């Protein structure tokens, strides 16, 4: 059954009003007594702290203060000695003492009471002893006071008391503060009755207002919906006829204007859409091929050239003093020359991988060997800047493509050498995580990057400091190659500021290695 927007709007207002009133009533029904009891406990705690602050063992010195507290808060106060003898009682304090004389002529105070008052005194004494018997000694010892509830024998008259029993006068006497539950019961009854009446009136008013609002509010929306349906059927003859100057009226006029423009533009869009799609696809294809090939090739060829130049310069200057060192230098130069010859093919293969036209060759890799190879190949670069390479014991192994992982390590390491300061530190380490994923990290000492730049450095040609990058030989392409390799291997890469430097990590999940 189709339900109009007017009925939905009205139903929503009704439901909201009903939920609001229901929640208000439920809160009052289920939590009001607990909240009221909590507030009364806090009030008794405040009275206890105030009495404990002024009472130092002399009842006469604080009698007026105690009587004022009782009158202001409606509580009954009693002070008992450690041997349960009364030192102060609120009922007795309201009586005026009479002066009598002993047989020796010594004056002494006494109180003249009737039978009803005597019965009240006895009931108070019974309640006080009952409260002291129920009080938790451990709780009083820990925080100085505890709460006890009592009930009188005549439950029709009184529903009992909420009592606080606390240690005063340096923990040698007891303060008993009693508050009758009658106040809370009466207040809860009055509050519930008033809330019920107020809730019903509020609900009735909300329903009436909701009906009026839904009728006025949805009328133009229904009309605009009809216009929109016509536009969806490519029928632009129907227009919104409202005259209001508010936001809804503006929306209706905007729909009319939109209808007119759509009618003019729809034919042009149909004609040019097919041609535009073909041009976009062709442009994206050509741009992707140009960007991936030129960017990756120009950056990756730079590192082997730098290594060959460094080792050749070392041979020219006679750094290699013996035949074994010279043989190692020559082998490194030959290896890097061969690497230059294969880098172009590797980058082309990488582009094919991103397009899904070629598969990677997965083997079990020893990261310790790959780290050691990368450090030896870049020795000329980091030794020239007197940098310290910290290569810890790496026991992590992974299954991935050796050529691509080596490119990631070389890119990270040359990048670290480039931006680490003179004499700075560089650390290479790897770890197998609890989920069996393998993550290797290259950290270099130096200035960190702003959080927004940590995301931009993976973009092609992006440089945090163009002048500095040109001086150090950077082109802003290396990290984009790492990101492309990560996408090819279904891995993850990232960078973050750590320990007075910046760390670049590469993570190969377990499921990727298994696949």
Secondary structure, 3 states (H helix, E strand, C coil): CCCCHHHHHHHHHHHHHHHHHHHHHHHHHHHHHHHHHHHHHHHHHHHHHHHHHHCCCCHHHHHHHHHHHHHHHCCEEEEEECCCCEEEEHHHHCCCCEEEECCCCCEEEECCCCHHHHHHHHHHHHHHHHHHHHCCHHHHHHHCEEEEEECCCCCCCCCCEEEEEEEECCCCEEEEEEEECHHHHHHHHHHHHHHHHHHHHHHHHHHHHHHHHHHHHHHHHHHHHHHHHHHHCCCCCCCCCCCCCCHHHHHHHHHHHHHHHHHHHHHHHHHHHHHHHHHHHHHHHHHHHHHHHHHHHHHHHHHHHHHHHHHHHHHHHCCCCCHHHHHHHHHHHHHHHHHHHHHHHHHHHHHHHHCCCCCCCCEEEEHHHHHHHHHHHCHHHHHHCCCEEEECCCCCEEEECHHHHHHHHHHHHHHHHHHCCCCCEEEEEEEECCCCCEEEEEEEECCCCCHHHHHHCCCCCCCCCHHHHHHHCCCCCHHHHHHHHHHHCCCEEEEEEECCEEEEEEEECHHHHHC
